[in-house]
Amino acid sequence: MKYKFLNDYSEGCHPLILENLAKSNLSQQAGYGNDELSARAVSKIKAACENENVDVHLVAGGTLANLLVIAALLKPYESVISAESGHINTHEAGAIEATGHKIEYVRSDDGKLSVSGIARLLMKFPKYHTVKPRLVYLSNSTELGTVYSREELEDIYHYCSKNDLLVFIDGARLPMALVASGLSLADISGLCDVFYIGGTKCGALLGEAIVVVNPALQIDFQYNIKQRGAMLAKGRVLGAQFDTLFTDDLIFNLARHANAMAAKIATAFQNLGYRFLCPAESNQVFPILKYSQIKKLAEKYEFFEWEELDEDHSALRLVTSWATPEEAVDRFLKDLKSVTPVAAARRVIPSGDTL
C-alpha cells in the first residue's frame, strides 16, 4: 500500500481524543455546545489566549469557519482581500462568493499578503461604484506552507486598523505556524480581530475553534452559526476533542512533530541539490522534480503535483501530519536518493534563468 503525503488529515485522531470521547460517551450532556466538555475546551482556549474576553465557538470544519466569519462580518457591498492562493479563493467552491461577497486577491509568490499588496486594492475609483474592501484574510500557515513573522503580522494589523479594515486569520494549520515562528495564541489574539484554531489538520477527528477577539464582532455571532446549520446538537463531540488537544499542550506537541518530519524531508531535498517552489517553513514542502522522477516516486507514494513549471519539471506538495512515522519518511528519502542523479533537478523559469 502506498504511503500518503497528500495531506495532514488522512489519519483519524490522536488516541487521547478517542479515550476522552469513550470516557464521556454515556454521560448525559446539554446540547448545542452547552456541555461540560465544550465548557472546559473554551476555558482552556481562553487561557491559552491569555484573554478571558474572547468568544470561542466550536464548528465542524475549515470552509464552514471561513464562511461563518466572513458572512457575519461583511455588509452586502463589502469585499474580502486574500492572497491569490488563499483557501477561500481556490479551494472552497465559491462558498464566499455564494454569500454575495467578492474576493479581491493579491498575487503572491510565497502565499503571504503584505501591506503594499493590500494598499493597492484600496485605491478605488469611482467611490460607491466598486465593492468596498473591509476584511483582510490571512492563512497562517499559508497554502504554500510559509509562516508569517511577528513583524509581518504587526505591520498588517496596524495598517488595517488605521484604514478601517478587519483582520481574519484562517488557522487551519495555525498550531504548525505558531511552533515554527515562536509565537503563541496570546500573540495572535493581539494581532487580529478574529481567527480560528485548526483541529481537523492538527490531530482531531474534525473541528475548528473560532475565536472572536474584537468585542464589536461578538454580538449575536451565534445567530449566524445557527442560521447556517453549524450549531451541532451534539456539540460535545467537538468539545471533547479541543478539551483533549488543549491539555498539556498536546495540539502544539503534535504540530512540532508534523513540522519536524517536514523539516527532515526538506533538508534531504536541499542536501541533494533540489530547489523549492517556496521556503519550507512548516509541515508542507514543495520540492521541484523532473517528471521522470515523479513517476518513479509515485509508484510507492501518493502526493499532489502542485504546479507545472515547464515541460520537464513540476513542483510537488508533500504534507506531513501529527501521525507521520519517521520510518515512512526514511523510506521515502531512501527512494528519493535512488531516483536522484548527480545533479538534482533545477527549476527553469521562462526567461531561461535557473533558480
C-alpha positions as CSV (number, residue, x, y, z in Angstrom):
1,M,0.0,0.0,0.0
2,K,1.3,3.4,-0.9
3,Y,2.2,5.8,1.9
4,K,0.4,9.1,1.6
5,F,2.0,12.5,1.8
6,L,-1.2,14.0,0.3
7,N,-2.5,15.9,3.4
8,D,-2.5,16.1,7.2
9,Y,-5.9,14.6,7.8
10,S,-5.6,11.1,6.3
11,E,-5.3,9.6,9.8
12,G,-8.2,9.6,12.3
13,C,-7.2,11.4,15.5
14,H,-4.9,11.2,18.5
15,P,-5.7,8.2,20.8
16,L,-6.2,10.5,23.8
17,I,-9.1,12.1,21.9
18,L,-10.7,8.7,21.4
19,E,-10.1,8.0,25.1
20,N,-11.9,11.2,26.1
21,L,-14.8,10.5,23.7
22,A,-15.2,7.0,25.1
23,K,-14.9,8.1,28.7
24,S,-17.6,10.7,28.4
25,N,-19.8,8.8,25.9
26,L,-22.5,7.7,28.3
27,S,-22.6,10.9,30.4
28,Q,-25.7,13.0,29.7
29,Q,-24.7,16.4,28.4
30,A,-26.6,19.5,27.4
31,G,-26.8,20.2,23.6
32,Y,-25.6,22.8,21.2
33,G,-22.2,23.5,22.8
34,N,-23.6,23.9,26.4
35,D,-22.0,20.7,27.6
36,E,-19.2,20.3,30.2
37,L,-16.6,19.2,27.6
38,S,-17.1,22.2,25.5
39,A,-17.1,24.5,28.5
40,R,-13.7,23.0,29.5
41,A,-12.4,23.4,26.0
42,V,-13.5,27.0,25.8
43,S,-11.9,27.8,29.1
44,K,-8.6,26.2,28.1
45,I,-8.5,28.1,24.8
46,K,-9.2,31.4,26.6
47,A,-6.4,30.7,29.0
48,A,-4.1,30.0,26.1
49,C,-5.1,33.3,24.5
50,E,-4.5,35.0,27.9
51,N,-7.8,36.8,27.3
52,E,-11.0,35.8,29.1
53,N,-13.0,38.3,27.0
54,V,-12.6,36.5,23.7
55,D,-15.6,34.5,22.4
56,V,-14.9,30.9,21.3
57,H,-17.2,28.9,19.0
58,L,-16.5,25.3,18.0
59,V,-17.6,24.3,14.5
60,A,-17.1,21.3,12.3
61,G,-14.7,22.4,9.5
62,G,-12.5,25.0,8.0
63,T,-14.6,26.0,5.0
64,L,-17.5,26.4,7.4
65,A,-15.5,28.5,9.7
66,N,-14.4,30.8,6.9
67,L,-18.0,31.0,5.6
68,L,-19.4,31.8,9.0
69,V,-16.9,34.5,9.9
70,I,-16.8,36.3,6.5
71,A,-20.6,36.2,6.1
72,A,-21.1,37.6,9.6
73,L,-18.5,40.4,9.3
74,L,-19.3,41.8,5.9
75,K,-22.1,44.0,4.7
76,P,-23.5,43.1,1.2
77,Y,-21.3,45.6,-0.7
78,E,-18.1,44.8,1.2
79,S,-15.3,42.6,-0.1
80,V,-12.6,40.4,1.4
81,I,-8.9,40.7,0.4
82,S,-7.0,37.4,0.0
83,A,-3.7,36.2,-1.4
84,E,-4.4,34.6,-4.8
85,S,-3.5,31.2,-3.3
86,G,-5.8,31.7,-0.3
87,H,-8.1,28.8,0.5
88,I,-11.2,30.9,0.1
89,N,-10.1,31.8,-3.4
90,T,-9.0,28.5,-4.7
91,H,-10.5,25.5,-2.8
92,E,-13.9,26.3,-1.4
93,A,-16.2,26.0,-4.5
94,G,-17.1,29.7,-4.4
95,A,-18.5,29.4,-0.8
96,I,-17.7,33.0,-0.1
97,E,-19.0,34.4,-3.4
98,A,-22.2,32.4,-2.8
99,T,-22.9,34.7,0.1
100,G,-22.7,37.7,-2.2
101,H,-19.3,38.9,-1.2
102,K,-16.5,39.4,-3.7
103,I,-13.0,38.1,-3.1
104,E,-10.3,40.5,-4.2
105,Y,-6.9,38.8,-4.5
106,V,-3.3,39.8,-4.5
107,R,-0.7,37.8,-6.4
108,S,1.9,36.5,-4.1
109,D,4.8,34.1,-4.8
110,D,5.0,32.9,-1.2
111,G,1.3,32.9,-0.3
112,K,1.6,35.8,2.0
113,L,-0.2,39.2,2.0
114,S,1.7,42.4,2.6
115,V,0.8,46.0,3.4
116,S,1.8,47.1,-0.1
117,G,-0.4,44.4,-1.7
118,I,-3.4,45.3,0.5
119,A,-2.9,49.1,-0.2
120,R,-3.2,48.6,-3.9
121,L,-6.7,47.2,-3.5
122,L,-7.8,50.2,-1.5
123,M,-7.3,52.6,-4.4
124,K,-10.9,52.5,-5.7
125,F,-12.4,54.8,-8.3
126,P,-15.1,55.9,-8.5
127,K,-16.3,55.7,-5.0
128,Y,-19.6,53.9,-4.5
129,H,-19.3,52.2,-7.9
130,T,-17.0,49.4,-6.8
131,V,-17.1,47.0,-3.8
132,K,-15.6,48.3,-0.6
133,P,-12.7,46.3,0.9
134,R,-13.5,45.6,4.6
135,L,-11.8,42.3,5.6
136,V,-8.3,41.1,5.1
137,Y,-8.0,37.3,5.1
138,L,-4.7,35.7,6.1
139,S,-3.8,32.0,6.2
140,N,-1.2,31.0,8.8
141,S,0.5,28.9,7.7
142,T,-0.3,29.8,4.1
143,E,-1.4,27.4,1.3
144,L,2.3,27.3,0.4
145,G,3.4,26.3,3.9
146,T,5.0,29.7,4.6
147,V,4.6,31.3,8.0
148,Y,4.1,34.9,9.0
149,S,6.6,36.5,11.4
150,R,5.5,38.7,14.3
151,E,6.7,41.8,12.4
152,E,4.7,40.9,9.3
153,L,1.5,40.4,11.3
154,E,2.1,43.6,13.3
155,D,2.6,45.6,10.1
156,I,-0.6,44.2,8.5
157,Y,-2.7,44.6,11.7
158,H,-1.6,48.2,12.4
159,Y,-2.1,49.2,8.7
160,C,-5.6,47.6,8.7
161,S,-6.5,49.3,12.0
162,K,-5.6,52.7,10.5
163,N,-7.6,52.0,7.3
164,D,-10.8,50.7,8.8
165,L,-10.1,47.1,7.8
166,L,-10.7,43.9,9.9
167,V,-8.2,41.1,10.0
168,F,-9.2,37.4,10.0
169,I,-6.7,34.6,10.3
170,D,-7.5,31.2,8.8
171,G,-5.8,28.9,11.3
172,A,-6.4,25.5,9.7
173,R,-2.7,24.9,10.4
174,L,-2.2,27.6,13.0
175,P,-0.5,25.3,15.5
176,M,2.2,24.4,13.0
177,A,2.7,28.1,12.2
178,L,2.9,29.1,15.8
179,V,5.6,26.5,16.8
180,A,7.5,27.4,13.6
181,S,7.5,31.2,14.4
182,G,7.8,31.0,18.2
183,L,4.5,32.9,18.6
184,S,1.7,32.0,21.0
185,L,-2.1,32.2,20.8
186,A,-1.8,35.2,23.1
187,D,0.3,36.9,20.4
188,I,-2.1,36.0,17.7
189,S,-5.1,37.2,19.6
190,G,-3.5,40.6,19.8
191,L,-2.8,40.9,16.1
192,C,-6.2,40.2,14.5
193,D,-10.0,40.7,15.0
194,V,-10.9,37.0,14.5
195,F,-9.0,33.8,14.0
196,Y,-9.6,30.1,14.2
197,I,-7.6,27.2,15.5
198,G,-7.5,24.1,13.3
199,G,-8.4,20.8,14.7
200,T,-9.1,18.8,11.6
201,K,-5.5,19.1,10.4
202,C,-3.9,19.1,13.8
203,G,-4.8,15.8,15.4
204,A,-8.6,15.9,15.8
205,L,-11.3,13.9,14.1
206,L,-12.8,17.1,12.9
207,G,-13.4,20.6,14.1
208,E,-12.1,24.2,14.3
209,A,-12.3,26.7,17.1
210,I,-13.4,30.2,16.0
211,V,-12.0,32.9,18.3
212,V,-13.7,36.3,18.1
213,V,-11.3,38.8,19.7
214,N,-13.0,42.1,18.7
215,P,-15.9,42.8,21.1
216,A,-17.9,44.6,18.5
217,L,-17.9,41.5,16.3
218,Q,-19.1,39.2,19.1
219,I,-22.6,40.5,19.3
220,D,-25.1,37.9,18.1
221,F,-22.4,35.8,16.3
222,Q,-24.2,32.7,17.4
223,Y,-27.3,33.6,15.4
224,N,-25.1,33.3,12.3
225,I,-23.8,29.9,13.4
226,K,-27.4,28.6,14.0
227,Q,-28.8,30.0,10.8
228,R,-26.2,28.4,8.7
229,G,-26.6,25.0,10.2
230,A,-23.3,25.0,12.1
231,M,-24.6,24.7,15.7
232,L,-24.4,20.9,16.4
233,A,-26.9,19.3,18.7
234,K,-24.1,17.0,19.9
235,G,-21.5,19.8,20.4
236,R,-19.9,17.6,23.0
237,V,-18.1,15.8,20.1
238,L,-16.2,19.0,19.3
239,G,-15.8,19.9,22.9
240,A,-14.2,16.6,23.8
241,Q,-11.6,17.0,21.1
242,F,-10.5,20.5,21.9
243,D,-10.6,19.7,25.6
244,T,-8.0,17.0,24.9
245,L,-6.0,19.0,22.4
246,F,-5.5,21.8,24.9
247,T,-4.5,19.6,27.7
248,D,-0.7,19.5,28.4
249,D,0.0,21.4,25.1
250,L,-1.0,18.3,23.1
251,I,-2.0,20.3,20.0
252,F,1.3,22.1,19.9
253,N,3.3,18.9,20.5
254,L,1.6,17.3,17.6
255,A,2.3,20.3,15.4
256,R,6.0,20.1,16.4
257,H,6.1,16.5,15.2
258,A,4.5,17.4,11.9
259,N,6.9,20.2,11.3
260,A,9.9,18.1,12.3
261,M,9.0,15.4,9.8
262,A,8.6,18.0,7.1
263,A,11.9,19.6,8.0
264,K,13.7,16.3,7.7
265,I,12.3,15.9,4.2
266,A,13.2,19.4,3.2
267,T,16.7,19.1,4.5
268,A,17.2,15.9,2.5
269,F,16.0,17.5,-0.7
270,Q,18.2,20.5,-0.1
271,N,21.3,18.4,0.6
272,L,20.7,16.5,-2.7
273,G,20.7,19.8,-4.6
274,Y,17.0,20.2,-5.2
275,R,15.2,23.6,-5.4
276,F,11.9,24.5,-3.9
277,L,8.8,26.5,-5.1
278,C,8.9,28.4,-1.8
279,P,10.7,28.1,1.5
280,A,9.8,25.0,3.7
281,E,8.7,26.6,7.0
282,S,6.0,24.3,8.4
283,N,4.6,20.9,7.6
284,Q,4.3,21.4,3.8
285,V,7.2,21.0,1.4
286,F,7.2,22.0,-2.3
287,P,10.3,20.5,-4.0
288,I,10.8,20.7,-7.7
289,L,11.5,17.4,-9.6
290,K,11.6,16.1,-13.1
291,Y,8.5,14.2,-14.3
292,S,10.6,11.1,-14.7
293,Q,11.5,11.2,-11.0
294,I,7.9,12.0,-10.0
295,K,6.7,9.0,-11.9
296,K,9.1,6.6,-10.1
297,L,8.3,8.0,-6.7
298,A,4.5,7.8,-7.4
299,E,4.9,4.0,-7.6
300,K,5.3,3.9,-3.9
301,Y,3.9,7.2,-2.6
302,E,0.9,9.5,-3.0
303,F,1.4,13.2,-3.2
304,F,0.0,16.2,-5.0
305,E,1.5,17.7,-8.2
306,W,1.1,21.3,-7.2
307,E,2.3,23.3,-10.2
308,E,3.7,22.5,-13.6
309,L,6.7,24.7,-14.2
310,D,7.8,23.6,-17.7
311,E,7.6,20.6,-19.9
312,D,10.2,18.7,-17.8
313,H,9.6,19.9,-14.2
314,S,6.8,20.2,-11.6
315,A,6.6,21.2,-8.0
316,L,5.2,18.6,-5.7
317,R,3.4,19.2,-2.4
318,L,4.4,16.8,0.4
319,V,2.5,17.1,3.6
320,T,3.4,15.6,7.0
321,S,1.0,15.1,9.9
322,W,0.9,14.7,13.6
323,A,1.0,10.9,13.0
324,T,3.6,10.7,10.2
325,P,6.0,7.9,11.3
326,E,9.7,8.7,10.9
327,E,10.2,5.3,9.3
328,A,7.9,6.3,6.4
329,V,9.9,9.5,6.0
330,D,13.2,7.5,6.0
331,R,11.8,5.1,3.4
332,F,10.8,8.0,1.2
333,L,14.2,9.7,1.4
334,K,15.9,6.4,0.6
335,D,13.7,6.1,-2.5
336,L,14.4,9.8,-3.3
337,K,18.1,9.1,-3.4
338,S,17.6,6.2,-5.8
339,V,15.9,8.5,-8.4
340,T,18.3,11.4,-7.9
341,P,21.1,11.9,-10.5
342,V,24.4,13.5,-9.5
343,A,23.0,17.0,-10.3
344,A,19.4,17.3,-9.0
345,A,16.5,18.9,-10.9
346,R,16.7,22.6,-11.2
347,R,13.7,24.9,-11.9
348,V,14.0,26.8,-15.2
349,I,11.8,29.9,-15.4
350,P,10.6,31.3,-18.7
351,S,13.5,33.8,-19.1
352,G,15.9,30.9,-19.2
353,D,17.5,31.7,-15.9
354,T,17.8,28.9,-13.4
355,L,16.9,29.3,-9.7
